[in-house]
Amino acid sequence: MTSDKTFKNNPTSSGVFYRLMDLFSITAGLFIAAAIRGVELDQHYLVAFLILMICYLYTAEVFNVYRSWRAGKFQHMVSWSWLSLVIASGALFIFAFGFKFSENLSRLTLFIWFLSSFIFLFSWRLFIRLYKVNKRKLGFSLKRVAIIGATESGANLFREISQHDELGFDFVGFFEDRQPDRVFEQLHFHVQGAICEAVNAARRGEVDVLFIALPMKADKRIADILRQLGDTTVDVHFVPDFLLSNLIHARIDHVGGFDTLSVFESPYLGAREFIKRSEDIVVAALILLLISPLLIAIAIAIKLTSAGPVLFVQDRYGLGGERIRVWKFRSMKVMENDAVVRQATKNDARITPIGGFLRRTSLDELPQFFNVLFGDMSIVGPRPHAVAHNEEYRKKVEFYMIRHKVKPGITGWAQINGWRGETDTLEKMEKRVEFDLQYIKSWSLWFDIKIIFMTIFKGFVGKNAY
């Protein structure tokens, strides 16, 4: 799985413009509805407007409505904006009924308001879309582009350019110095010449944009190309190779007037942290409310079938590698929390009579919803390992500790893909970490929701869970 964008950009003026247009659309919809119905917009409608706008803007941020307008995304952009309005409208109705001022709002006026807002949200986006597409069809804003380096990353870029005419790119070709047998497959027919020819074409004004798709190890060659292109007016972009494209949420940032490229950092930047925490609190509270009878029943069963406490508390590593105390239903006769912790194996004599069932069905993990409420864990994230296992595998598995850029989770992408339970081989832990890093790189609210639903059907049991 790859993320939609390798590099995250800072907010742009277009994002601010889109937000203002949405604000105008919903405001205009309210005024039109009031004019049609002859309704005076008193304080009740003002409160309703504020609730709708706050909920809409929050939901739109959750759905990433204001991301850049990329190729082929127009339908998605409209759909997400409409869905955001539907959710915000539902929140308004719940709030109005809950605080008993719904009788002060005309239902027909609200219907016209929402319908008008739907139309406006679509119309201005359609106008912008048609304007850009038609301008490019008429030959305006077309840019002649070329790619230096017939590599895998260059091939991926070429695929995007060739599939989306609306980008406004007129592709010239690849320029490569390597022998044909070293060129990435299927690109031989697109190589127009050597790299020096691309530089000369830029000097003659025959190319507007040059993408450099050479690997990072060719840093001296890249530096030489950039020096030559410094004598031209061409736009130059660097296409990340395999290493850069697999960084965890790589993002351009600034320290004063100095540009930096983040390599390892949490995906929960800005409003995303609030969104993630809101998700955890709401989902954990609802689940605990629903499963409270089950929790009591399991606690009684543990006390009746074995001696010892109901809960087992174990040290784990949490966000930033800090130690946290994770709660579980006790499923073993021992309470191991030392420098050496032996994982449960098949037919393990330490497991209590009911412990095997609790472990196979993941019911022993249910108390961790309290860890979520207290802020030590998340609903979705990499599963926390015992401290002893962390210290062991961080030395054996590359990028192992990157798992701690986010809070550990009750369920995760690795678990629903079958990588849960005993890790008796290094390969099993490597696969678990691989899926954990995929999750961190590709995180979104919808990804979390997908994992939660998949957990219901395939995440509770596993052949490696003993």
Buried (B, 14 or more C-beta within 10 A) or exposed (E): EEBEEBBBEEEEEEBEEBBEBBEEBBBBBBEBBBEEBEBEBEEBBEBBBEBBBEBBBBBBBBBBBBBEBBBEBBEBBBEBBBBBBBBBBEBBBEBBEEEEBBEEBBEEBBEBBBEBBBBBBBEBBEEBBEEBBEEBEEEEEBBBBBBBBBBBBBBBBBEEBEEBBBBBBBBBBBBBBBEEEEBBEEBEEBBBBBBEEBBBBBBEEEBBBBBBBBBEEBEEBBEEBEEBBEEBEBBBEBBBBEEBBBBBBBBEEEEEEEEEEBEEBBBBEEEBEEBBBEBBBEBBEEBBEEBEEEBEEBBEBBEEEBEBEBBBBBBBBBBEEEEBEBBBBBBBBEEBBEEEBEBBEEEBEEBBEBBBBBBBEBBBBBBBBBBBBEBBBBBBBBBBBBBBBBEBBBEEBEBBBBBBBBBBBBBBBBBBBBBBBBBEEEEBBBBBBBBBBBBBBBBBBEBBBBBBEBBEEEBBEBEEBB
